[in-house]
């Protein structure tokens, strides 16, 4: 699975989120007819409390925890979520609420207990109206090989040493090289794009590995993509 395909998956999900949000607003009857055939868990939640106002059967059928979440409210998330990723999601939702840009989408991973098993899922959040958010999610366990790839990416977000402080320890040049290496480019291509020698790229690459704690190019690619997820 190439990095490009993984990025295409993220972009395609965002595009579907817009189309489904607009259909939800424009023709609820048609949306209801289609939603059972869609590969997404869909929910609408309150911007202030984050409580679920609507969720489809695909989400509720994931496990009894989802039913309890619908009944009890968003406070139940504290009991079934990875604290680090939950705080990230709450922070993004708070910032997103303020901007009120109906043409923007914010994306983020979460790690929830579902049927007594911790499971990653990836969500796209949009403004539905002044009061509610519209969300579509993919549970990684439902995506086969691609889900395994994203599980390996999202697990990076849980490591204590993989965070913004770690990223900010990189120099400006190291961040540029990280991004190019994280896109799958070779040392030779990076040197050509940045007009520096391959030896200089190799030196920066060693420093990047040391500062990020990555042990190989696969971990470095996952680290770079995880940072892009954080910045959505």
VOGU-3710 file (C-alpha; in Angstrom, 3 decimals, decimal comma):
1> xxxxxxxxxx> 0,000/0,000/0,000  1,626/3,237/-1,116  1,650/6,464/0,839  -0,221/8,091/-2,032  -3,092/5,622/-1,711  -3,289/6,236/2,011  -3,485/9,988/1,401  -6,083/9,429/-1,318  -8,173/7,497/1,196  -8,107/10,450/3,609
11> xxxxxxxxxx> -9,004/12,932/0,859  -11,794/10,737/-0,556  -13,302/10,391/2,912  -13,379/14,174/3,257  -15,079/14,537/-0,127  -17,755/11,996/0,842  -18,262/13,790/4,137  -19,199/16,998/2,295  -21,551/15,182/-0,078  -23,282/13,300/2,717
21> xxxxxxxxxx> -23,614/16,422/4,890  -25,233/18,295/2,006  -27,566/15,382/1,256  -28,507/15,140/4,949  -29,535/18,804/4,827  -31,196/18,828/1,402  -33,057/15,512/1,271  -33,325/13,604/4,523  -35,611/10,932/3,029  -33,082/10,086/0,320
31> xxxxxxxxxx> -30,273/10,150/2,878  -32,163/7,661/5,050  -32,639/5,366/2,055  -28,951/5,439/1,169  -27,257/5,448/4,556  -27,707/1,713/5,223  -25,626/0,974/2,119  -22,841/3,391/3,036  -19,553/2,114/4,515  -19,556/4,829/7,176
41> xxxxxxxxxx> -20,616/5,214/10,759  -22,483/8,522/10,821  -23,491/10,724/13,705  -24,610/14,262/14,490  -23,558/15,816/17,775  -24,105/18,994/19,743  -21,328/21,569/19,358  -21,401/22,550/23,006  -21,786/19,206/24,799  -20,672/16,842/21,983
51> xxxxxxxxxx> -23,656/14,625/22,924  -25,020/12,477/20,083  -28,230/13,788/18,534  -28,384/11,251/15,721  -26,371/8,159/14,823  -26,942/5,437/12,256  -27,330/1,725/12,907  -23,819/1,020/11,644  -22,391/2,990/14,561  -24,762/1,548/17,181
61> xxxxxxxxxx> -24,097/-2,009/16,004  -20,350/-1,714/16,657  -20,873/-2,607/20,297  -22,829/-1,939/23,502  -20,475/0,931/24,335  -21,860/2,897/21,387  -25,420/2,399/22,620  -24,383/3,604/26,079  -22,604/6,590/24,526  -25,830/7,557/22,758
71> xxxxxxxxxx> -27,866/7,179/25,952  -25,464/8,672/28,525  -23,838/11,410/26,464  -20,302/12,498/25,577  -19,089/12,290/29,187  -19,040/8,501/28,669  -16,147/8,973/26,230  -13,819/9,499/29,183  -14,445/5,884/30,241  -13,866/4,211/26,874
81> xxxxxxxxxx> -11,299/6,430/25,105  -7,546/6,792/24,865  -7,077/10,046/26,864  -4,414/11,470/24,551  -6,447/11,069/21,365  -9,677/12,109/23,089  -8,074/15,363/24,241  -6,823/15,934/20,704  -10,333/15,398/19,310  -11,915/17,721/21,890
91> xxxxxxxxxx> -9,324/20,412/21,176  -9,971/20,175/17,454  -13,747/20,287/17,936  -13,430/23,390/20,130  -11,243/25,202/17,601  -13,464/24,063/14,731  -16,591/25,349/16,477  -15,154/28,844/16,634  -14,278/29,201/12,956  -17,815/28,462/11,631
101> xxxxxxxxxx> -16,427/27,654/8,159  -19,030/25,453/6,466  -16,609/24,617/3,643  -13,984/23,185/5,996  -13,581/19,677/7,396  -11,513/18,609/10,408  -10,214/15,043/10,606  -8,857/13,085/13,549  -8,326/9,534/14,866  -9,767/8,110/18,056
111> xxxxxxxxxx> -9,161/4,919/20,018  -12,283/3,576/21,720  -13,318/0,453/23,551  -15,809/-1,253/21,250  -17,206/-4,674/22,220  -14,553/-4,768/24,978  -11,741/-4,239/22,440  -9,757/-1,041/21,875  -10,355/-0,039/18,252  -9,106/2,843/16,126
121> xxxxxxxxxx> -11,487/4,830/13,995  -10,971/7,862/11,802  -13,532/10,678/11,678  -14,320/13,685/9,524  -16,269/16,498/11,182  -18,179/19,296/9,405  -20,559/22,041/10,466  -24,175/20,977/9,966  -25,666/24,227/11,238  -25,032/26,694/14,053
131> xxxxxxxxxx> -25,879/24,082/16,705  -24,668/20,713/15,426  -21,671/18,918/13,860  -22,022/16,264/11,143  -19,530/13,359/11,362  -18,619/10,296/9,303  -16,214/7,648/10,593  -14,401/4,526/9,447  -13,497/1,838/11,960  -10,065/0,580/10,956
141> xxxxxxxxxx> -10,935/-3,053/11,736  -13,503/-2,886/8,916  -10,961/-1,865/6,258  -8,889/-5,021/5,907  -5,318/-4,451/4,728  -5,776/-0,695/4,515  -7,092/-0,675/8,061  -3,938/-2,462/9,202  -1,858/0,267/7,585  -3,771/2,996/9,376
151> xxxxxxxxxx> -3,655/1,117/12,668  0,138/1,219/12,401  -0,034/4,941/11,637  -2,418/5,856/14,438  -0,544/3,824/17,036  2,262/6,340/16,506  0,005/8,998/17,992  -0,139/7,087/21,269  3,611/6,880/21,815  4,718/9,293/24,490
161> xxxxxxxxxx> 7,718/10,460/22,466  5,804/11,113/19,257  4,161/14,486/19,767  4,436/18,139/18,838  7,310/18,691/21,251  9,275/15,989/19,464  8,404/17,478/16,061  9,359/20,972/17,184  12,798/19,716/18,223  13,591/19,325/14,533
171> xxxxxxxxxx> 15,278/22,185/12,688  13,521/23,864/9,769  15,673/21,922/7,302  15,028/18,639/9,119  11,273/19,253/8,911  11,569/19,813/5,167  13,556/16,606/4,759  11,174/14,684/7,026  8,239/15,690/4,839  10,013/14,623/1,633
181> xxxxxxxxxx> 11,245/11,334/3,090  7,789/10,789/4,549  6,354/11,043/1,047  8,554/8,113/0,044  11,276/10,061/-1,786  14,814/8,687/-1,897  17,862/10,463/-0,501  18,882/11,291/-4,080  15,517/12,889/-4,917  15,531/14,877/-1,662
191> xxxxxxxxxx> 19,021/16,195/-2,396  17,953/17,270/-5,882  14,795/19,005/-4,672  16,566/20,893/-1,879  19,805/21,522/-3,831  21,996/19,918/-1,182  24,336/16,925/-1,314  23,178/13,380/-0,640  25,695/13,240/2,193  24,019/16,257/3,823
201> xxxxxxxxxx> 20,613/14,612/3,440  21,948/11,436/5,051  23,295/13,423/8,003  19,953/15,168/8,504  18,183/11,833/8,126  20,235/10,312/10,977  19,388/13,312/13,165  15,681/12,947/12,312  15,715/9,269/13,264  17,399/10,100/16,550
211> xxxxxxxxxx> 15,055/12,946/17,486  11,830/11,174/16,496  12,754/7,737/17,800  11,922/6,170/14,419  13,945/3,055/13,617  13,302/2,667/9,875  11,731/4,342/6,868  8,329/2,725/7,479  8,143/4,251/10,963  9,328/7,576/9,536
221> xxxxxxxxxx> 6,589/7,534/6,881  4,010/6,713/9,562  5,352/9,490/11,781  5,055/12,015/8,940  1,523/10,931/8,048  0,516/10,991/11,716  1,692/14,616/11,895  -0,452/15,423/8,849  -3,443/13,831/10,579  -2,764/15,984/13,637
231> xx> -2,641/19,131/11,496  -5,917/18,522/9,568
//
